[in-house]
Amino acid sequence: TRWDQGSPVNCVAYSPNGSGFVVCMDDGGLIFYTPTSSEAAWESYEHEYGVKKLAFSANGALLASASHDQTVRLWNPQDGSQLKVIEIGETITSLAFSTTSPGEDQPGFLAAGLDNGKIVVWQIERGAGMKALATLQAHDAAVTALLFARDNSLLASGSADGLIRIWNMADGTMNTEIPANGSEVTGLTLAPDD
């Protein structure tokens, strides 16, 4: 594979359904491996520049990738087919799927945080159908982390501006603001269910 030829690895994401993991490369490549083989199941080099962010849908049926080519791309992780290209026109600094998957009782969502402090949110339908829901002017600096609540009612964003903000998905209004002691927020995670 091209990975063995020295292109730097930018990120790795493991599928929630256990089917394998994706490696994103600085040369624009995505390489999918199954847990039982050291050979790539598929490779794609559709991105023009380095891939920086990956996110799987909750059921592992969709993969989203974000690149310095200022696109978000949706993939079928089973065979590596590209399903959709979304031209953003800004640098994407974070990416997150909702905790439910398209086709379940409620729709799925995909959010992209941008270098200019905005968040773009799409509703994901069955397959890879999408509709833009909102663009939030969320922060004064790059949105570096995104996380949906388990029931998808809220979206948390962290930023280089040192703030965590919680957004209502129903109307896009800010629910809460939490200072992060002036430090850049680099990640968000949910506490385990009790």
C-alpha positions in Angstrom: 0.0 0.0 0.0 1.0 3.6 -0.3 1.1 3.8 3.5 4.2 1.6 3.5 5.8 4.1 1.1 6.2 6.8 3.8 3.3 9.2 3.6 2.6 10.5 7.1 -0.5 9.2 9.0 -2.7 12.1 10.2 -5.5 10.1 11.9 -7.0 6.7 12.5 -10.6 5.8 13.2 -12.1 2.4 14.2 -15.5 1.4 13.0 -18.1 1.1 15.8 -19.4 -2.1 14.2 -15.9 -3.7 14.4 -15.5 -4.2 10.7 -12.1 -2.5 10.6 -10.3 0.8 10.8 -9.4 3.6 8.4 -6.0 5.4 8.3 -6.0 8.9 6.8 -2.9 10.0 5.1 -1.1 13.3 4.4 -1.1 12.6 0.7 -4.9 12.6 0.5 -5.3 8.8 0.9 -7.7 6.7 3.0 -6.8 3.1 3.6 -9.2 0.6 5.2 -8.0 -2.4 7.0 -10.0 -5.3 8.5 -9.0 -6.6 12.0 -7.9 -9.9 10.5 -5.5 -8.8 7.7 -2.4 -6.7 7.3 -3.5 -6.1 3.6 -5.6 -3.1 2.8 -9.3 -4.0 2.1 -9.5 -0.8 0.0 -7.7 2.5 -0.7 -8.9 5.8 -2.1 -7.0 8.9 -3.1 -9.9 11.1 -4.0 -8.9 14.0 -1.7 -6.5 16.4 -3.3 -4.7 17.2 -0.1 -4.0 15.6 3.2 -7.0 14.1 5.1 -7.1 15.5 8.6 -10.4 14.3 10.2 -12.5 11.1 10.1 -15.8 10.1 11.6 -17.9 7.0 11.4 -21.7 7.0 11.8 -22.9 5.2 14.9 -23.7 2.0 13.1 -20.5 2.1 11.0 -22.4 2.3 7.7 -21.0 5.7 6.7 -17.6 7.2 6.9 -16.9 11.0 6.7 -13.5 12.4 5.9 -12.3 16.0 5.9 -9.3 17.3 4.1 -7.2 20.4 3.5 -8.9 20.4 0.1 -11.8 22.0 2.0 -14.2 19.1 1.3 -16.1 16.7 3.4 -16.6 13.3 1.7 -19.0 10.5 2.6 -17.9 6.9 1.9 -19.3 3.4 2.1 -16.7 1.9 4.4 -17.7 -1.6 3.2 -16.2 -1.2 -0.3 -14.6 2.3 -0.3 -17.1 3.8 -2.8 -17.4 7.6 -2.5 -21.1 8.6 -1.9 -21.0 12.4 -1.7 -18.6 15.3 -1.9 -19.5 18.5 0.0 -17.5 21.6 -1.0 -17.1 23.7 2.2 -14.7 26.5 1.0 -13.0 26.7 4.4 -10.6 24.6 6.4 -12.3 21.9 8.3 -10.9 21.5 11.8 -13.3 19.0 13.4 -15.9 16.4 12.3 -18.6 14.4 14.2 -21.5 12.1 13.5 -24.5 12.0 15.8 -25.0 9.0 18.2 -27.9 7.6 16.1 -27.5 6.4 12.6 -29.6 7.3 9.5 -32.7 5.2 9.3 -33.1 4.6 13.0 -36.0 6.2 14.9 -34.5 9.6 14.5 -32.4 11.0 11.7 -28.6 11.1 11.9 -26.6 14.3 11.8 -23.1 15.2 10.7 -21.3 18.4 11.9 -18.2 20.0 10.7 -16.3 22.6 12.7 -14.4 25.2 10.6 -11.2 27.3 11.1 -13.3 30.5 10.9 -15.3 29.5 14.1 -18.4 28.2 12.3 -20.2 24.9 12.6 -22.1 23.4 9.6 -24.7 20.8 10.5 -26.4 18.4 8.1 -29.3 15.9 8.5 -28.3 12.5 7.1 -31.1 10.5 5.5 -31.0 6.8 4.5 -28.2 6.0 2.2 -26.2 9.2 1.9 -29.0 11.7 1.4 -28.2 15.0 3.1 -29.8 18.4 3.8 -28.1 21.4 5.3 -29.7 22.2 8.7 -27.7 25.1 10.1 -24.6 27.1 10.0 -23.7 28.4 13.5 -21.3 31.3 14.1 -20.1 29.3 17.1 -16.7 30.6 18.2 -14.2 33.4 17.6 -11.5 30.9 16.6 -11.2 27.4 15.0 -13.8 24.8 16.2 -11.4 22.0 17.3 -13.8 19.5 18.8 -17.5 18.4 18.3 -19.7 15.9 20.2 -23.4 15.1 20.0 -25.4 14.2 23.1 -26.6 10.6 23.2 -30.2 11.7 22.3 -28.9 14.2 19.7 -30.7 17.1 21.3 -27.4 18.9 22.0 -24.2 19.5 20.2 -21.0 20.4 22.2 -18.3 22.4 20.5 -14.8 23.2 21.7 -12.5 25.8 20.3 -9.1 27.4 20.1 -10.8 30.4 21.8 -10.7 28.4 25.1 -14.5 27.9 25.3 -16.9 24.9 25.2 -20.4 25.8 24.1 -23.5 23.6 24.1 -26.0 24.1 21.3 -29.7 23.1 21.1 -30.2 21.1 18.0 -33.8 22.0 17.7 -33.2 25.7 17.0 -29.4 26.3 16.9 -29.4 28.5 20.0 -26.6 28.3 22.6 -27.6 26.5 25.8 -24.4 26.8 27.9 -20.9 28.3 27.7 -18.1 26.7 29.8 -14.6 28.4 30.0 -11.7 26.0 29.5 -9.3 28.0 31.7 -8.1 29.9 28.6 -6.7 26.8 27.0 -7.5 25.5 23.5 -10.1 22.7 23.7 -8.6 19.7 21.8 -11.2 17.0 22.5 -14.6 16.2 24.0 -16.1 12.9 25.2 -19.2 11.6 26.8 -19.2 10.0 30.2 -20.1 6.3 30.1 -23.8 5.3 30.7 -24.5 4.2 34.3 
